[in-house]
Amino acid sequence: MFQGFVEWLEQSPASQFLSDTTGFWTWLIIPMSQCVHIISIGMLLICVGILNFRLLGLGSGRRSFAQLASALMPWIWTCLIVLFLTGAVQTVAEPGRELLNIGFKVKMLLLLTVVAITVFYERSVRNDPQYWEHSPERRRMGRLLASVSLILWVGVAASGRLIAYLDMRHEL
Amino acid sequence: MDTILNILNWIDNSAFANAVRDSFWVFPSIETVHVVAMVIVLGSITRLDMRLMGLIWHDRPVSEVSEEMLPWTWTSFVIAAVFGFMLWASKPITYLGIAFFDMKMLLIILAGLNMLVFQFGIYRSVGAWDCDPVPPTGVRLAGAVSMACWLCVVVCGRLIGFV
């Protein structure tokens, strides 16, 4: 499905520049963008971990879900932007490695789903800080969503790591 | 030196190492657990380090941030260490020749020492600066050293895969 786009992207000057590993500096771009990517994943996972654990009723409970959300959401979105930019650098450098990769496709699917849940979290407490406390049913739904979110976030990180092992370009 | 090499060779030839090398999926699976745990170590510890440096959450006591973060740090550190040991034990001879691996181990030891000095030194007087938006110089320094160490651990860890 992406074959034509991948070929076009591979021929682009940006891709040629980023994938040129013979230059003194350019060979560093990919490892360094991966390092920034990994560090951002760490910052992101601790934020979503704390937020979802609060919804599960774990942790200290000192701060409400709404308080945690307002403290952590700016970090979550900032990390996601950094992750998108560094991820884009890696994708432009090696389009076939990413876009044709089953690991990458699974990762994007999981990511879109969990980002949708996170947007819902943010909106839920913006107008009503007590949103998740109103009824036992609401609390149950919160615990369910939090469990799903945590599994999805770990799945995003895991499938991201596995992209390197699912690179099928050499076997095509 | 010979004794160490003999031990490494013995690990290298063990049933565990062979089993990991013979399967396409075992190494990546162990590595995935290691990496996910490792990033949570990094994310939680840098959050505390930033509070120690006075960069974030000025309205929250240092001890509160520490209580919130350290369970995440320790739990994931144990997981990362166990799975990291398994990765190493699957090819100890290979890692012997990788300088980034040695650097990573040294940096983890350095981060540990920094934490011990902090915990048994200036942190004993935490009551005096717990609520300071910007803690005293010694505390900020400990936070900066810790953060620098862990960021370099990640960079070295990533570079192990490139050499």
Interface residues (C-beta under 8 A of the other chain):
Chain A: P31 Q34 C35 I38 I39 I41 G42 M43 L44 L45 I46 C47 G49 I50 G59 S60 R62 A71 V154 A157 A158 R161 L162 A164 Y165
Chain B: F24 P28 E31 T32 V35 V36 M38 V39 I40 V41 L42 G43 S44 T46 R47 W57 E64 E67 E68 M69 W72 L151 V154 V155 R158 L159 G161 F162
